[in-house]
């Protein structure tokens, strides 16, 4: 039979210490295990505190969790339930893992659990630290907080609905600060303060020690913001600040400080250590707060390749707030490793705003030919219905001249329905397509003012190898500004006006060059400061 610990109005407090001087395994602080076990109160609060071998003298080994909550399956009758059923107080779960062994000494481990609160005035807090003893012999799978095949939901409308924080430990692999897998976090509170927060720090081990790891899971908030933050500290590969993989994060409304915010830092490692990586996932935000509806910020510092600041792969990011604040903001800093470390890499993804500004601001710190500031690749679309799109890509001034912004491989599109598009490349150039061909780069903007519909501003020119540029509307057309060689040679270009302000770059010695080939014809309304151009080729242009 199931074990039940219940009260109507009183608090429930459960505290346990695994052992003072035990040896071996399974010296857990608090264990709630079995089919249908229940800890509940109607109007009180629930506090669970566990210390897994927290006071030992270094003799025990594995499986010393602070708090272990484990049912038989993720269904109502089989899961362990920890619940506030009425207008009660907070649920607070705190766990410190211990042991001097190798693995599974997590702070809090919830598997097949249902942690729920119906209270509109108090939320759920889960905190876990894997290494209470601060020992150096721990190896792998020592999570700060691990939530697997579980449900965490809160109706709190006065503050954080769900707050999770964790710190992993160990010298091996797979010891993330917080790991959420095949689970759901839900905030149903009807207030902008009813937030979901998840913060984590990965272990300083080898590989796959992420700050926050969300896989095959769903995070949903009715109105409060969603904030994930993480730092990875590992020395090997795949140590990512925040990983969201095969998951969905949704913010369904909000009128105040609401949005989806994800920031992560990968502080070392070798290869594939992204600050933030969104893979095969969906982010949707109806937030509308005067700030960003979706905000991604990441930095990487690995010594090898593939260490991107922010990376999206096979993912969809959509906002629907419908105002000028309805924008996506992405900022990424790639590492200065050996190669191919991009500030922001958007791969086979769709990013769309419905009514607001869409801005990407990037600084890339790699110094190799493959180190783009922004790389848009493999059939990616960036679109806005009525806002502007602004991309700023930067590479170091000491780097081998390369593209600060590149659209390459497949059909990649940057377009607005009734807004402007501006691409700014600092120290590097802008590459539209591959020199070898076989792909398509499309840029479409519209302006009804004197400002350009499409602006290409570059310190090292523009290479248009494929695709088209469409600068429509009744206002300004295409603006070219900066230095270097500007090659616009696609017969598919559709430009009402062209404004060019191109000068010789004395710093790098790159001659200012303007090459225009347009079979359909367009009008040059302004051509300034081209007296220093060493080459001016105009064909089919009036």
C-alpha positions, 0 to 999 in steps of 0.5 A: 500500500502507498504511504501517505503523509497528509495534513489539512492546515499544518505544515509538513517538514521532512529532514534526513541525514544519510549518515555520519560515518558510513561506508558503501552506497545508498546513504541518502538523506531523504527517500520517498519511493514507491507507487502512489506515495503521497506527501500533501497539505491543503493550506500548509507548506511542505519542506523537505531537506536531505543530506546524503552522507553530508557529514561522512569522513570520506568512506562512502561511495556511490548513490548518496543523494540528498533527496530522492523522490522516485515512483514507478511511472509518470502517471497519477497512480504510479508517481510519487506526489508532493502537493499543496492542494489548497491556498497553502504555503510554499513547497521547498525541497533542498538536497545536498549530495555526498559521498567520496565515491564516483557517481550518482551523488546528486543533490535532488533526484526526482524521477516519476514524481509529481510536485504540484501546488494549487496555491496562488500565493506561494510557489515551488523551490528546488535546490540541489548541490551534488558535492556537500563534502567538497571532495575531488574524487567524485566522477560522473552523473553527480547532478545538482538537480535531476528531474526525470519523467516528472511533472512540476506545476504551480499556480502561484501568481505573486512571485516565482512559480517555480525556482530550480537551482543546482550545482553539479560535481565530479571530475568525469562526465554528465554532471550538469547543474540542472538536468530536466528530461522527459518532464514538464514545468508549468506555471499557471499563475495569472500574473507577470511575476509568476515566473519559471526560473532554472539556474545551474552550474556544471561540474568542472569535470571532463565532458557533457557537464552542462549548466542547464540541460533540458531534453525532451521536455516542456516548459510552459508559462501562462504569463510570467517570464521564463529564465534559464541560465547556466555555466559550464566548467568542464575541460573536455567536449560538449560542455554547454552553458545551456542546452535545450534539445528536442523540447518546447518552451512557451510563454502564452501571454503577459503585459509586463516584464515577460519574455523567454530569457536564456543565457549561458557561458561555456567557460573552458573545454575543448570542442563543441562547447556552446554558450547556448544551444537550441537544438530541434526545439520550439520557443514561442513567446507572446510576451510584450514588455517593452524589452525582448520577447525572446532573448538569447545570450551566450559565450564560449571559450573552448580551445578547439572547434565548434565553440559557438556563443549561441547556436540554433539547429533545426529549431523554431523561434516565434514571437506574437506579442504584436507591438514594437517590443515584440522582438528577438534579441540574440547576442553571442561571443564565439571562442578564440579556439583553432577554427569554426567558432561562430558568434551566432550560428543559425542552422536549419532554423526559422526565426520570426517576429510578428509585429516587432523588431528583430535584432541580432547583435554579435561579437565573434572572438575567433581569429581563424578563416572559419570564424564568422560573426554570424553564420546563417546556413542550411535553409534558415529563415529570418522574418518579421511581419512589420519590424526591422531586422538588424544583424551586426557581426564582428571579427577581430581586427587582427584576424585574417580577413573573413566574413563577419556575416555569411549566408551560406549553403542551402536557401537562406532568407532574411526578409521583412513584410514592411520593415527594413533590413540592415547588415553591418559587418565590423572588420570583416565582410559580408558573403551572400552565398558560396563562391562555388554556387549551389546555394541561394541567399535572399534579402528583402526589405521595404521602406516608405521613408528616406531610410534604405530598405536594405543596408549593407554596411561593411569594413571589407566589402560584399560578395554576392555570389548567389540569390537576390536583393530586393529593396522595395517600397516608396522610400530609400532603396539599397544602401552600400556603405563602408570599404573594400570590394562590393560585388552585386552581380545577380540578375535577380536583384530588384532595386528601385534606388541605390545609394553608395558610400564606399571608400578605400580602406587605408588600414588594410590596403583594400581598394574600394571597388564597386561592381554592379551588373543588373540586366533589368536595370535600376536607378542610382540615386546617390553615389558618394565618395567613390572618387577613391574607387580603383574600380567602378564597373556598371553594366545595365544600370541607369 
